[in-house]
Amino acid sequence: MLAAHAVAQRQALPVRGVRGGELVAAAASDPQTLNPVFATDSASQLISSLTQADLMHINPRTLKVEPALATQVVHVSDRLWKIELRRDVKFSDGVPFTSADVAFSFAVYTDPNLDAPERALLTIHGAPIRCRVIGPWELELQLPAPVAVGDRLFDSVWMLPEHLLGPLYRRGQLQQAWGPSTPPGQMAGLGPFRLDQFSPGQSLHLARNPYFWQADAQGASLPYVNGVRLRVVADANLRFTLFARGQLDGMDPVSPADFVRLQGNACCHMMDAGPGLNSEVLVLNFAARPYFARPEFRRALSTALDRANLVRNVFAGKAVGLASLTSPSSGAWADPTPATVVNAPSALSQLALIGLRQEQGLLRDPQHRPVSFSLLVPATNQARMKMAVFLQEDLRRVGIAMTIVPVDFATYVERLLHRRDFEAALVGVQIPDADPNTESNEWTLAGSLHLWNHNPSAAPPWELDLDRWFQQQLATTDPTARLRIYRRMQATEREQLPLIPLLAPDILSGTRAGLAGAAPALLPPHWLWNAAELYWSPKQR
């Protein structure tokens, strides 16, 4: 069956903006690289999103797939896709973009010697997706096996200029390409902006790409603004002060307290995209205490925690409690089960079923030893430090003594991910897309966030089920059948609680008054996601 998975043109912009002016943003650090192949830090990813383009793109606001450099992807079969490219597209240096650049890009991203971050996405059961050029604007993709994600596969797989990077790749020098000292004239992309100037430790300036392929409804070329200046401002409090004073044109993330402080202020347009896809969870190291491995204990612990209190007092109402890791913003994948409501008497009843009972206000095991554990928290994360204090009080009410252990972030990562030296920890789970394909770190036995059980070779049946179902849904192209598998995973997650879900914070951002076209987005960059469409009203320029 032939299936066209994109319309021929992206929806035209309904409003014609005003040309001119610039945008001033801030990053916490310099980009580690200007090479989109190896961009993993937030600053490098932001620059890639502004200077590069992909074949198909997930709209950060709607989470739907939209055509970008490809006008259409036809799924001839589960393993054969045909791509039609936009014609007359040029890189920012004026060189035409053709199917040869796409084939080169796929060769780079799937090269095992480079191990680019996107390689895992473009490799199925150890075999890479193969790209074959049919014509200047036509290609064929051969997949080793069916993939359920469909055209989401192409998002953020930035198309590379073969005329600039091809020679370096063939000489084995691609990993060193496009560093901080590379002259801007030796770099090019297909995004709305191009690199103009970089002063490490201070700022980076992007200029308008005169060859950008997107236009508004009246046919005026985009972007509207002449450029973007990215200032390096390490301190989050200073970034907020600069934004509030009008020295930055936008900011994300904005803390809930700062959001409430500026909401309604004439200086700014504050935006709440709703609950994000990321979640805050409590994880127990099963090896630390014998009762941690008991699902009854984890369910009791979950029942003892007051999520509504966390939402109210830590996030100023800008969050939502969770029953599983899946955010309410995940569309059809969202878990319809409401978050667990705090109920200390119920928690005590569940704990008594496994021999843990209160004696003079303290919960004790059958040997009368106090039930206690330590909680690892990154000291620099103010929200998690506040959460820890409230959770400590929740657990005190059922007789559990929890000690908060604040550590610097480097030590936190080392103990959590490498040494596995913790009893319990507060963890932020990063989910980059609403589609479940991004959850391999959580549910596969080899996943980096399989933190509760450090010995997957001795995994219980429910962990094996989660691993198997995750792999199964990745290859299930029938959406209804795939959703059934994912619902089974969610039910097991709620029953076993390997990661005890707490809440999903809202995505909060803001822009300066007078900047038109800004809209809240669930995916980063939260205020610059549509930078090509932003413009200054005449009074603000």
C-alpha positions in Angstrom: 0.0 0.0 0.0 1.3 3.5 -0.9 1.2 6.0 2.0 2.1 9.6 1.5 3.2 10.9 5.0 3.5 14.6 4.2 1.7 17.3 2.3 3.5 19.0 -0.5 4.1 22.3 1.2 4.2 23.4 4.8 1.3 25.6 5.7 2.0 29.2 4.6 2.4 31.7 7.4 -0.9 33.7 7.6 0.6 37.1 8.6 3.4 39.1 7.0 5.8 40.3 9.6 8.0 43.4 9.7 11.5 42.9 8.5 14.5 44.1 10.5 16.0 44.2 13.9 17.7 41.3 15.8 17.0 38.9 18.6 19.2 38.7 21.7 19.2 35.4 23.6 21.4 33.8 26.2 23.0 30.4 26.8 24.6 29.1 30.0 27.8 28.2 28.2 29.6 28.3 24.9 28.6 25.6 22.4 31.0 22.6 22.6 30.9 22.4 18.8 29.4 24.0 15.8 29.3 20.7 14.0 25.6 19.5 13.9 26.7 15.9 13.7 28.1 15.9 17.3 25.9 18.5 18.9 24.7 17.2 22.3 25.0 20.1 24.7 22.1 22.6 24.8 24.0 25.5 23.3 25.2 23.4 20.4 21.8 22.0 19.8 20.2 25.5 19.9 22.7 26.7 17.2 22.0 23.6 15.1 18.3 24.3 15.2 18.8 27.9 14.0 21.4 27.1 11.3 20.4 23.7 10.0 17.3 21.9 8.6 16.0 18.4 8.4 13.9 16.4 5.9 10.8 16.3 8.1 10.4 18.1 11.4 8.4 17.7 14.6 6.6 21.0 15.3 7.7 21.8 18.9 4.3 23.3 19.6 1.9 20.8 18.1 4.2 17.7 18.3 3.0 16.9 14.8 5.4 16.0 11.9 5.7 18.7 9.2 7.5 18.6 5.8 10.7 20.6 5.8 13.4 19.9 3.1 11.3 16.9 1.9 8.0 17.7 0.3 6.8 14.1 0.6 7.8 10.7 2.0 6.0 7.8 0.4 6.0 4.5 2.4 6.0 2.1 -0.5 6.2 -0.7 2.1 7.3 -1.1 5.7 10.9 -1.4 4.5 11.0 0.9 1.4 10.4 4.6 1.6 10.7 7.2 -1.2 11.6 10.8 -0.5 10.9 13.8 -2.7 12.9 16.9 -2.0 12.1 20.5 -2.4 13.7 22.0 -5.5 15.7 25.1 -5.8 16.9 24.9 -2.2 20.4 26.3 -1.5 22.8 26.2 1.4 23.6 29.4 3.1 26.7 29.8 0.9 24.5 29.6 -2.2 25.4 26.0 -3.3 22.3 23.9 -4.3 21.0 21.2 -2.0 20.4 17.9 -3.8 19.9 14.2 -3.0 23.6 13.8 -2.9 23.7 15.8 0.3 21.0 13.5 1.8 22.9 10.4 0.9 26.1 11.9 2.3 24.3 12.8 5.5 22.9 9.3 6.0 26.4 7.8 5.4 27.8 10.1 8.1 25.1 9.6 10.7 25.2 5.8 10.4 29.0 5.4 10.3 30.0 3.2 13.2 33.4 4.8 13.4 31.9 8.2 14.2 29.1 7.0 16.5 27.0 10.2 16.0 24.1 10.5 18.5 21.5 10.0 15.7 23.1 6.6 14.7 21.0 4.7 17.2 17.8 6.2 15.6 19.0 5.3 12.1 20.2 1.8 13.0 17.7 -1.0 13.4 18.7 -4.4 14.9 22.4 -3.4 14.3 21.9 -2.6 10.6 21.8 0.9 9.2 19.1 2.5 7.0 20.5 2.6 3.5 20.0 5.6 1.3 20.0 5.3 -2.6 20.0 8.3 -4.9 17.4 8.0 -7.7 17.6 11.6 -9.1 18.7 15.1 -8.1 15.6 15.4 -5.9 14.5 11.8 -5.3 15.9 9.2 -3.0 15.0 5.7 -1.7 15.5 4.5 1.8 15.8 0.8 2.5 15.0 -0.1 6.1 16.4 -3.3 7.7 13.0 -3.8 9.6 9.7 -1.9 10.1 9.9 1.1 12.4 6.8 2.4 14.1 7.9 6.1 14.4 7.4 6.7 10.7 8.5 10.2 9.6 9.4 11.2 13.1 12.6 9.4 12.3 13.9 12.4 10.3 13.5 15.1 13.0 16.7 16.8 13.9 18.7 14.7 11.5 20.3 17.8 10.0 21.2 17.6 6.3 24.9 18.2 5.8 26.7 20.1 2.9 28.7 17.4 1.1 30.7 20.0 -0.7 32.2 21.3 2.6 32.2 18.3 4.9 32.7 15.5 2.3 36.4 16.0 1.9 36.9 16.2 5.6 34.9 13.0 6.1 36.9 11.1 3.6 40.1 12.2 5.2 38.8 11.1 8.6 38.7 14.6 10.0 35.0 15.2 10.4 35.1 15.0 14.2 37.5 17.9 14.3 35.5 20.0 11.7 33.6 23.2 12.5 35.2 24.0 15.8 35.2 27.4 17.5 38.2 28.6 15.4 36.6 27.6 12.0 36.1 30.7 9.8 32.3 31.2 9.2 32.8 31.2 5.5 33.8 27.5 5.7 30.5 26.5 7.2 27.0 26.4 5.7 23.6 25.1 6.6 20.0 25.1 5.4 18.4 26.8 8.4 17.1 30.4 8.7 20.4 31.8 10.0 24.2 31.3 9.3 27.1 31.7 11.6 28.6 35.3 11.3 30.9 35.7 14.3 31.9 33.8 17.4 33.7 35.2 20.4 34.2 32.3 22.9 33.1 33.1 26.4 31.2 36.2 25.3 28.7 35.8 22.4 27.9 34.2 19.1 26.2 36.1 16.2 24.0 34.5 13.6 23.1 36.4 10.5 20.1 36.0 8.3 20.4 33.3 5.7 19.7 35.0 2.4 19.0 31.7 0.7 16.5 30.3 3.3 13.8 28.3 1.5 10.8 29.2 3.6 8.5 32.2 2.8 5.3 33.7 4.4 1.9 33.7 2.8 2.7 36.7 0.7 5.8 35.2 -0.7 8.2 37.3 1.4 11.3 35.3 2.3 12.1 34.4 5.9 13.4 35.1 8.5 12.1 38.5 9.2 14.9 39.5 11.7 18.4 40.3 10.5 20.1 38.0 13.0 20.3 36.4 16.4 22.9 37.3 19.1 23.5 34.5 21.6 25.2 35.9 24.8 27.0 33.5 27.2 25.6 34.1 30.7 26.4 31.3 33.1 24.4 32.5 36.1 20.6 31.8 35.8 19.7 34.6 38.2 21.7 37.1 36.0 19.9 35.7 32.9 16.6 36.4 34.5 17.6 39.9 35.6 18.8 40.8 32.1 15.5 39.5 30.7 13.4 41.5 33.1 15.4 44.6 32.3 14.8 44.1 28.5 18.4 43.2 27.8 17.4 39.8 26.6 14.5 39.3 24.1 13.5 36.0 25.5 14.3 33.4 28.1 13.7 29.7 28.8 13.4 28.0 31.1 11.8 30.4 33.5 11.4 29.2 37.1 7.8 29.0 38.4 8.5 31.7 41.0 10.0 34.1 38.3 7.2 33.3 36.0 4.6 34.3 38.6 6.6 37.4 39.4 6.6 38.7 35.8 3.2 37.4 34.8 1.0 40.5 33.9 4.1 42.8 33.8 4.1 45.1 30.8 7.7 44.3 30.1 7.2 40.8 29.0 4.9 38.2 27.4 5.1 35.1 29.6 4.2 31.8 28.0 3.1 28.5 29.7 3.1 25.6 27.3 1.5 23.3 29.9 3.0 20.1 31.4 6.2 19.2 29.7 7.2 15.8 28.5 9.9 15.5 31.2 9.1 14.1 34.6 10.4 14.2 38.2 10.7 10.8 39.7 11.8 9.1 42.9 14.0 6.0 42.3 15.0 3.3 44.8 18.1 1.2 44.5 16.7 -2.3 45.0 20.1 -3.5 46.3 20.2 -0.9 49.1 17.3 -2.3 51.3 15.5 -5.7 51.1 12.1 -4.1 51.1 12.9 -1.7 48.2 12.5 -4.7 45.8 9.0 -5.3 47.1 6.3 -3.6 44.9 4.1 -3.3 47.9 6.7 -1.1 49.6 7.0 1.1 46.5 3.2 1.4 46.1 2.9 2.4 49.8 5.7 5.0 49.4 3.9 6.4 46.4 0.6 6.6 48.3 2.4 8.5 51.2 3.7 11.3 48.9 1.7 14.4 48.5 2.0 15.4 44.8 -0.5 18.2 45.1 1.6 19.8 47.8 4.7 19.6 45.5 2.8 21.2 42.7 1.4 24.0 44.9 4.5 24.8 47.1 7.5 24.0 44.8 6.1 24.7 41.4 3.6 27.5 42.2 0.8 25.4 40.5 2.9 25.1 37.3 3.1 21.3 37.2 0.8 18.3 37.2 1.0 15.1 39.3 1.7 11.8 37.4 0.5 8.2 37.6 3.3 7.1 35.2 6.1 8.7 33.3 3.9 9.7 30.4 3.0 13.4 30.4 -0.6 14.5 29.8 0.8 16.5 26.9 1.8 13.3 25.1 -1.5 13.2 23.1 -2.8 9.7 22.4 0.0 8.2 24.5 -0.9 10.1 27.7 -1.8 7.9 30.6 -5.5 8.3 31.4 -5.0 7.1 35.0 -5.1 10.0 37.5 -2.1 10.6 39.8 -2.0 8.8 43.1 -3.7 10.9 45.9 -1.8 11.0 49.2 -3.3 8.7 51.8 -1.1 8.0 54.8 -3.4 5.5 56.5 -3.6 3.5 53.3 0.2 3.6 53.0 0.5 2.3 56.5 -1.9 -0.6 55.8 0.0 -1.5 52.7 3.3 -1.5 54.6 1.8 -3.7 57.3 1.1 -6.4 54.7 4.9 -6.9 54.3 5.7 -6.7 58.0 6.6 -3.1 58.4 4.6 -1.5 61.2 4.7 1.7 63.2 5.9 1.6 66.8 5.8 4.8 68.7 5.8 6.9 65.5 8.7 5.0 63.8 8.2 2.4 61.1 10.1 -0.8 61.9 10.8 -4.1 60.1 10.1 -7.5 61.6 13.4 -7.3 63.5 12.3 -4.0 65.0 14.9 -2.1 63.0 13.9 1.4 61.9 12.9 1.8 58.2 15.2 4.6 56.9 17.2 5.6 53.9 19.1 8.5 52.3 18.0 10.5 49.3 20.6 11.7 46.8 19.8 15.2 45.4 21.8 17.6 43.3 22.4 20.6 45.5 22.4 23.1 42.7 18.8 22.1 41.6 16.7 24.3 43.9 13.4 22.7 42.9 14.6 19.2 43.7 16.1 20.4 47.0 12.7 21.9 47.9 10.9 18.7 46.8 13.2 16.6 49.0 12.2 18.6 52.1 8.5 18.1 51.4 9.0 14.4 50.7 10.9 14.0 53.9 7.9 15.4 55.8 5.5 13.1 53.9 7.5 10.1 54.9 7.9 11.2 58.5 4.1 11.0 58.8 4.3 7.2 58.1 7.3 6.7 60.3 10.1 6.6 57.7 13.2 8.5 58.4 14.7 9.9 55.2 18.0 11.7 55.2 18.6 14.3 52.4 22.1 14.1 50.9 22.8 17.1 48.7 25.9 16.8 46.5 27.4 18.8 43.6 26.1 17.9 40.2 29.2 16.0 39.0 29.2 13.9 42.2 25.5 13.3 41.7 25.9 12.0 38.2 28.9 9.9 39.2 27.1 8.2 42.1 23.9 7.8 40.2 25.0 6.6 36.8 28.5 5.2 37.2 29.2 4.0 40.8 25.5 3.3 41.5 26.3 4.5 45.0 22.9 5.6 46.3 19.9 4.3 48.3 17.3 6.6 46.8 17.5 9.6 44.4 15.4 12.3 42.9 15.8 12.2 39.1 14.6 14.2 36.2 13.7 12.0 33.3 14.2 13.7 30.0 11.7 12.6 27.3 12.6 14.3 23.9 9.4 13.3 22.1 5.8 12.4 22.8 6.3 9.1 20.9 7.4 6.2 23.1 10.3 5.3 20.9 12.4 7.7 23.0 12.0 5.7 26.2 14.6 3.0 25.7 16.8 4.4 28.5 14.0 3.6 31.0 12.5 0.3 29.8 15.2 -1.7 28.2 17.4 -3.8 30.4 20.5 -2.1 29.1 19.0 1.4 29.4 21.1 4.1 31.2 18.1 4.9 33.5 17.5 1.3 34.5 18.6 2.6 37.9 16.5 0.5 40.2 18.1 -2.8 39.3 21.9 -2.9 38.7 21.9 -6.5 37.8 19.6 -6.9 34.7 20.8 -10.5 34.2 18.7 -11.3 37.3 15.7 -9.3 36.2 12.3 -10.4 37.4 9.6 -11.3 34.8 7.9 -7.9 34.8 11.2 -6.2 33.8 11.7 -8.7 31.0 8.1 -8.0 29.9 8.8 -4.2 29.7 12.0 -4.8 27.7 10.2 -7.1 25.3 7.1 -4.9 24.9 9.3 -1.9 24.3 11.1 -3.6 21.5 7.8 -5.0 20.1 6.1 -1.5 20.0 9.1 -0.1 18.1 8.4 -2.4 15.2 4.6 -2.3 15.3 3.4 0.0 12.5 -0.3 -0.4 13.3 -1.1 2.6 15.6 -3.9 0.8 17.4 -1.9 -2.3 18.1 1.0 -0.2 19.2 -1.1 1.8 21.6 -2.4 -1.5 23.1 1.2 -2.6 23.8 2.1 0.8 25.4 -1.0 0.7 27.6 0.2 -2.7 28.8 3.6 -1.1 29.6 1.9 1.7 31.5 -0.2 -0.7 33.5 3.0 -2.7 34.5 4.7 0.6 35.3 1.9 1.7 37.7 1.8 -1.8 39.3 5.6 -2.2 39.8 6.7 1.5 40.1 10.4 1.0 39.3 10.5 4.7 38.9 8.0 6.4 41.3 6.5 9.2 39.2 5.9 12.5 41.0 5.0 15.3 38.5 5.6 16.9 35.2 6.6 20.6 35.4 5.1 23.1 33.0 7.3 24.5 30.2 7.6 28.1 31.1 9.3 30.8 28.9 8.9 34.5 28.1 9.6 37.1 25.4 10.0 40.8 25.5 6.9 42.9 24.9 6.6 43.9 21.2 8.0 40.7 19.8 5.3 39.3 17.6 4.8 35.7 16.5 6.0 34.1 19.8 4.1 31.0 21.0 4.8 28.5 23.8 6.3 25.2 22.7 6.7 21.9 24.6 10.0 21.0 22.8 13.1 23.1 22.9 14.1 25.7 21.9 10.9 26.9 23.7 10.9 30.5 22.6 13.2 30.4 19.5 11.6 27.3 17.9 10.0 29.5 15.3 12.7 32.2 15.2 12.3 32.6 11.4 8.7 33.8 12.0 9.4 36.3 14.9 9.4 40.0 14.2 9.4 43.3 16.0 6.3 45.5 16.0 7.3 48.9 14.5 7.3 50.7 17.9 9.8 48.2 19.3 12.4 48.1 16.6 
